[in-house]
Amino acid sequence: MKKLHKRSMQNLFFKITVGLSFIWTLFACSPKVGNELMNGDKLPKIKDKELVDRLDSLSKIEPKTFYSKLDINYKDSTTDISFKTSLKIVADSAVSAIITYARIPIVTAMVTKDTITVVNKREKCYTVQSLDYLKTTFGVDFTYENMEELFLGKPLDYNIEQKYFVDHDPYRYSISTHKKRDKKRMDRRPKEDIVLNYILSNDGKSLQQTTIKSPSDSTEITVIYEQRQEVNGMNVPKVVHMHIKAKEKGIYIKMDYEKVEINEPQELIIVIPEKYEKCK
């Protein structure tokens, strides 16, 4: 593991905290993506409408509250580091996270429907931004709802009014916002088009992978729910791999969910000490 200068480490944790809140910066290329999901025998055929209906059902699963300890491994071209995070979600209200390094809380963050707040305890500073910051920084209209969907293992940005297409892949249940032939001709489509692809588990009962492709900036984001777990009758993530390919840049994050609590009382509080100044 590479050793980082103190300020570099603080900046990294700040970057990761914001990235965890935003999700779009937390992925990297992996040669295993895709191949692992195609191993095995052909799957039983399921009618297109039934597959899309299952996607619709998965989008409606929403616990009132969610809590988990997360063991996180972060890698990019220069860094390989592990740390812990406590994640709390109150449905349709807020998501909070506390990042701990060497058992010491160093960053707290909270995201609501319109505001992002990050408190850097080591630097004794804070940042408060509107969700518009997501688009101006990353060029993507990422909503609070999208963040909940990704952390809870739900279909990202599912819309009942959107038309979905089954890819008819015999080895996996694959559903997309675009027809297969259209995905191969994205250079002819409007650059603002975003292609979403969902892969269901072999039993068709849970989401196994989400891929987002953005032709405008040649970015491909993949979220793989490698393992899941049943908690209070709900199917939620256990092990998640997140990847991004963006030209020559790549980041990879693995998240292990532990001590998950669902529909237990959760208090969301973030405090900005009076002596803290705005982060530069």
C-alpha positions as CSV (number, residue, x, y, z in Angstrom):
1,M,0.0,0.0,0.0
2,K,1.4,3.4,-0.9
3,K,2.0,5.9,1.8
4,L,0.5,9.3,1.3
5,H,1.5,12.7,2.5
6,K,-0.8,13.9,5.3
7,R,-2.5,16.6,3.2
8,S,-2.7,14.2,0.2
9,M,-4.5,11.7,2.3
10,Q,-6.9,14.3,3.6
11,N,-7.6,15.4,0.1
12,L,-8.1,11.8,-1.0
13,F,-10.6,11.1,1.8
14,F,-12.4,14.3,1.0
15,K,-12.5,13.2,-2.7
16,I,-13.8,9.8,-1.8
17,T,-16.4,11.1,0.6
18,V,-17.8,13.4,-2.1
19,G,-17.4,10.6,-4.6
20,L,-19.3,8.2,-2.4
21,S,-22.1,10.8,-2.2
22,F,-22.0,11.3,-5.9
23,I,-21.1,7.7,-6.9
24,W,-20.1,8.8,-10.4
25,T,-16.5,9.0,-9.5
26,L,-16.1,5.7,-7.9
27,F,-15.5,3.2,-10.7
28,A,-12.7,1.8,-12.9
29,C,-12.0,-0.7,-15.7
30,S,-11.7,-4.3,-14.7
31,P,-11.0,-7.2,-17.1
32,K,-13.4,-9.4,-15.3
33,V,-16.4,-7.2,-15.9
34,G,-18.9,-9.0,-18.2
35,N,-17.1,-12.3,-18.5
36,E,-18.0,-13.5,-15.0
37,L,-21.7,-12.9,-15.7
38,M,-21.7,-15.0,-18.9
39,N,-20.3,-18.2,-17.5
40,G,-22.6,-21.2,-17.0
41,D,-25.5,-22.8,-18.9
42,K,-28.1,-21.1,-20.9
43,L,-30.9,-19.6,-18.7
44,P,-34.6,-20.6,-18.9
45,K,-36.5,-18.3,-21.3
46,I,-38.7,-15.6,-19.6
47,K,-41.1,-13.4,-21.5
48,D,-39.9,-9.9,-22.2
49,K,-42.8,-8.3,-20.4
50,E,-42.2,-10.5,-17.3
51,L,-38.6,-9.4,-17.1
52,V,-39.4,-5.7,-17.4
53,D,-42.1,-6.2,-14.8
54,R,-39.5,-7.7,-12.5
55,L,-37.3,-4.7,-13.0
56,D,-40.3,-2.5,-12.1
57,S,-40.9,-4.5,-8.9
58,L,-37.3,-4.2,-7.9
59,S,-37.5,-0.4,-8.3
60,K,-40.3,-0.2,-5.8
61,I,-38.4,-2.0,-2.9
62,E,-37.5,0.7,-0.4
63,P,-36.8,0.3,3.3
64,K,-37.9,3.3,5.5
65,T,-34.4,3.3,7.0
66,F,-31.1,1.6,6.2
67,Y,-27.8,1.3,8.2
68,S,-24.6,-0.5,7.4
69,K,-20.9,-0.5,8.3
70,L,-18.9,-0.5,5.0
71,D,-15.4,-1.8,4.5
72,I,-14.1,0.1,1.5
73,N,-11.1,-0.6,-0.7
74,Y,-10.2,2.3,-3.1
75,K,-7.7,1.9,-6.0
76,D,-6.5,4.1,-8.8
77,S,-3.3,4.4,-10.7
78,T,-1.4,5.8,-7.7
79,T,-3.3,4.8,-4.6
80,D,-4.4,1.6,-2.9
81,I,-6.1,2.3,0.4
82,S,-8.7,0.8,2.7
83,F,-11.0,2.4,5.3
84,K,-14.3,2.1,7.0
85,T,-17.6,4.0,6.6
86,S,-20.9,4.1,8.5
87,L,-23.8,4.6,6.1
88,K,-27.3,5.7,7.1
89,I,-30.2,6.3,4.8
90,V,-33.7,7.6,5.7
91,A,-35.8,7.1,2.7
92,D,-36.7,10.2,0.6
93,S,-34.9,12.3,3.3
94,A,-31.1,12.1,3.6
95,V,-28.0,9.9,3.4
96,S,-25.2,10.3,5.9
97,A,-21.7,8.8,6.0
98,I,-18.9,8.9,8.5
99,I,-15.5,7.9,7.1
100,T,-13.0,6.4,9.6
101,Y,-9.3,5.9,9.2
102,A,-7.3,4.0,11.9
103,R,-10.5,4.0,13.9
104,I,-10.6,7.8,13.9
105,P,-13.6,9.6,12.3
106,I,-12.1,12.1,9.8
107,V,-14.9,13.1,7.5
108,T,-18.7,13.3,7.9
109,A,-21.1,13.9,5.1
110,M,-24.8,14.3,4.5
111,V,-26.8,14.5,1.3
112,T,-30.4,15.6,1.2
113,K,-32.6,16.2,-1.8
114,D,-31.1,19.5,-2.5
115,T,-27.9,19.9,-0.5
116,I,-24.5,18.2,0.0
117,T,-22.6,18.9,3.3
118,V,-19.1,17.6,4.0
119,V,-17.2,18.2,7.2
120,N,-13.4,17.6,7.1
121,K,-12.4,17.0,10.8
122,R,-8.7,16.9,10.1
123,E,-8.6,20.1,8.1
124,K,-11.3,21.7,10.4
125,C,-13.3,22.9,7.4
126,Y,-16.6,22.2,5.7
127,T,-18.3,22.4,2.3
128,V,-22.0,23.0,1.5
129,Q,-23.1,22.7,-2.1
130,S,-26.4,22.3,-3.9
131,L,-27.0,19.2,-5.9
132,D,-26.4,21.3,-9.0
133,Y,-22.7,20.8,-8.1
134,L,-23.0,17.3,-9.5
135,K,-23.8,18.4,-13.0
136,T,-21.3,21.3,-13.0
137,T,-18.5,19.1,-11.7
138,F,-19.2,15.7,-13.3
139,G,-21.5,16.7,-16.2
140,V,-24.2,14.3,-15.1
141,D,-27.7,15.0,-13.7
142,F,-27.3,12.8,-10.6
143,T,-30.2,13.0,-8.1
144,Y,-30.6,12.1,-4.5
145,E,-32.9,9.2,-5.6
146,N,-30.1,7.8,-7.8
147,M,-27.8,7.7,-4.8
148,E,-30.3,5.8,-2.8
149,E,-30.9,3.3,-5.7
150,L,-27.2,2.5,-6.0
151,F,-26.5,2.0,-2.3
152,L,-29.6,-0.1,-1.9
153,G,-29.0,-2.2,-5.0
154,K,-32.0,-1.0,-7.0
155,P,-32.3,-0.3,-10.7
156,L,-30.8,3.1,-11.3
157,D,-33.1,5.8,-12.7
158,Y,-35.9,3.3,-13.6
159,N,-38.9,5.1,-15.0
160,I,-42.2,3.3,-15.6
161,E,-42.8,5.6,-18.6
162,Q,-39.6,4.6,-20.3
163,K,-39.6,1.9,-22.9
164,Y,-37.2,-1.0,-22.1
165,F,-35.8,-3.6,-24.4
166,V,-34.7,-7.2,-23.5
167,D,-31.4,-8.1,-25.2
168,H,-32.3,-11.8,-25.6
169,D,-28.9,-12.9,-24.3
170,P,-29.2,-16.7,-23.6
171,Y,-26.7,-16.5,-20.7
172,R,-28.1,-13.6,-18.8
173,Y,-31.3,-11.6,-18.3
174,S,-30.3,-8.2,-19.8
175,I,-32.6,-5.2,-20.1
176,S,-31.7,-1.9,-21.6
177,T,-33.0,1.6,-22.4
178,H,-31.9,1.1,-26.0
179,K,-32.2,-1.7,-28.6
180,K,-29.1,-3.7,-29.2
181,R,-28.6,-2.4,-32.7
182,D,-29.0,1.2,-31.4
183,K,-26.3,0.7,-28.8
184,K,-23.9,-0.2,-31.6
185,R,-24.7,3.0,-33.4
186,M,-24.4,5.5,-30.5
187,D,-22.1,7.7,-32.6
188,R,-25.1,8.5,-34.8
189,R,-27.4,9.3,-31.8
190,P,-27.6,12.6,-29.8
191,K,-24.6,13.0,-27.6
192,E,-26.7,13.6,-24.6
193,D,-28.1,10.1,-24.8
194,I,-27.3,7.9,-21.8
195,V,-27.6,4.2,-22.2
196,L,-28.6,2.2,-19.1
197,N,-28.3,-1.6,-19.0
198,Y,-29.5,-3.8,-16.2
199,I,-28.6,-7.5,-15.7
200,L,-30.8,-9.6,-13.3
201,S,-29.6,-12.5,-11.3
202,N,-30.0,-16.0,-12.8
203,D,-33.2,-16.5,-10.9
204,G,-34.4,-13.1,-12.1
205,K,-35.2,-12.0,-8.6
206,S,-32.6,-9.4,-7.9
207,L,-30.3,-6.9,-9.7
208,Q,-26.9,-8.2,-10.5
209,Q,-25.3,-5.4,-12.5
210,T,-26.0,-1.9,-13.8
211,T,-24.0,-0.3,-16.6
212,I,-24.2,3.4,-17.6
213,K,-22.7,4.6,-20.9
214,S,-22.3,8.2,-21.8
215,P,-21.2,8.8,-25.4
216,S,-20.7,12.5,-24.8
217,D,-17.5,11.9,-22.7
218,S,-16.8,8.3,-23.6
219,T,-17.5,7.2,-20.0
220,E,-18.7,3.8,-19.0
221,I,-19.8,3.1,-15.4
222,T,-20.4,-0.4,-14.0
223,V,-21.8,-1.4,-10.7
224,I,-21.7,-5.1,-9.9
225,Y,-23.6,-6.6,-6.9
226,E,-21.4,-9.6,-6.5
227,Q,-23.2,-10.9,-3.3
228,R,-26.5,-10.0,-1.7
229,Q,-28.1,-10.7,1.7
230,E,-31.6,-11.0,3.2
231,V,-32.2,-8.6,6.1
232,N,-35.7,-8.2,7.5
233,G,-37.2,-9.8,4.4
234,M,-35.4,-7.5,2.0
235,N,-32.7,-8.3,-0.5
236,V,-29.8,-5.8,-0.1
237,P,-26.2,-5.7,-1.2
238,K,-23.4,-7.6,0.6
239,V,-20.4,-7.1,-1.7
240,V,-20.4,-4.4,-4.4
241,H,-17.7,-3.6,-7.1
242,M,-17.8,-0.2,-8.8
243,H,-15.9,0.7,-11.9
244,I,-15.4,3.6,-14.3
245,K,-13.7,3.8,-17.6
246,A,-13.1,7.4,-18.8
247,K,-10.5,7.8,-21.5
248,E,-7.2,7.1,-19.6
249,K,-8.6,7.5,-16.1
250,G,-9.8,4.6,-14.0
251,I,-10.9,4.1,-10.4
252,Y,-12.1,1.0,-8.6
253,I,-13.9,0.6,-5.3
254,K,-15.1,-2.5,-3.5
255,M,-17.7,-2.1,-0.7
256,D,-18.4,-4.8,1.9
257,Y,-21.7,-4.3,3.8
258,E,-21.6,-5.4,7.4
259,K,-24.0,-5.2,10.4
260,V,-26.9,-4.2,8.2
261,E,-30.0,-2.8,9.9
262,I,-33.3,-2.2,8.0
263,N,-36.3,-0.3,9.3
264,E,-34.6,0.4,12.7
265,P,-34.7,4.0,14.1
266,Q,-31.9,6.0,12.6
267,E,-30.9,9.6,13.6
268,L,-29.2,11.7,11.0
269,I,-27.1,14.6,12.4
270,I,-24.2,16.5,11.0
271,V,-22.6,19.3,13.0
272,I,-20.4,22.0,11.7
273,P,-18.3,23.5,14.6
274,E,-18.3,27.3,14.7
275,K,-14.6,27.5,14.4
276,Y,-14.5,25.6,11.1
277,E,-14.0,27.6,7.9
278,K,-15.1,26.7,4.4
279,C,-12.8,24.3,2.7
280,K,-10.7,25.8,-0.1
